[in-house]
Amino acid sequence: MKFAVLVFPGSNCDIDCYKAVEDVLGEPVDYVWHTATDLSAYDCILVPGGFSYGDYLRCGAISRFAPVMNEVAKAAEQGKFILGICNGFQILTEAGLLPGALRRNMSMKFRCHDTVLQVANNTTPFTRDYAQGEEIVIPIAHGEGNYYCDEDTLARLQANNQIVFTYKSNPNGSLTDIAGICNEQGNVLGMMPHPERAVDQLLGTDDGKRMFTSILNAWRDKHGAASVR
Ligand SMILES: NC(=O)CC[C@H](N)C(=O)O
């Protein structure tokens, strides 16, 4: 299975994502610059965190016009797995690949600490290695993680089981404690917490590891290969 880690000017979690794939899965992974116009070689696209284009206008508002984002949209349509983490989640909402928006944290402060998440949907390709309702510890680091959408969109998210992670103790004012959502098809997921920073006990928690094994196992299932771990 081949992974791409997108790199925008100002990305700063690209190396962590790359290392997580390399260390946890040992699968091939490439950095792909934001000007790229071909993602056909990749099975999973990771849109990493950071401060792309300095967070000017709104987080992700400029990156969504990068040439590579047309390819991300195509990959999403083809059913490939797309995972947007933090700034990556903001970029995916700005690009219209996920509904809603991320606003300034209610506290108006940048929050950087561990959070307890509940796995609200373990039937996605990104969460299948967790138990439904399991509580996991994953760090956050953001100033604009306050998820918002209108009432109809929220009703649709709930009806389609698209709310994938919720916070046990809401750090940013996010609607109904939402920490991560997926698209209707389930192949595009965005989340504010950072699973790539949680792949070894040396980092304080390795609860993020199973997101990566989930992706690989989902892909292997689809292609008739044996599961890992
Ligand atoms: N770690 C990140 O990706 C941060 C995202 C964005 N720059 C914010 O502050 O909200």
The ligand as an SDF file (V2000), in Angstrom:
LIG
                    3D

 10  9  0  0  0  0  0  0  0  0999 V2000
   -1.3590   21.7650   14.4220 N   0  0  0  0  0  0  0  0  0  0  0  0
   -2.0620   22.2980   13.4720 C   0  0  0  0  0  0  0  0  0  0  0  0
   -2.2370   21.7390   12.3830 O   0  0  0  0  0  0  0  0  0  0  0  0
   -2.6230   23.6800   13.7240 C   0  0  0  0  0  0  0  0  0  0  0  0
   -3.6630   24.0740   12.7190 C   0  0  0  0  0  0  0  0  0  0  0  0
   -3.8850   25.5550   12.6370 C   0  0  0  0  0  0  0  0  0  0  0  0
   -2.6800   26.2410   12.3110 N   0  0  0  0  0  0  0  0  0  0  0  0
   -4.5020   26.0400   13.9260 C   0  0  0  0  0  0  0  0  0  0  0  0
   -3.8340   26.6630   14.7120 O   0  0  0  0  0  0  0  0  0  0  0  0
   -5.6520   25.7980   14.1610 O   0  0  0  0  0  0  0  0  0  0  0  0
  1  2  1  0
  2  3  2  0
  2  4  1  0
  4  5  1  0
  5  6  1  0
  6  7  1  0
  6  8  1  0
  8  9  2  0
  8 10  1  0
M  END
$$$$
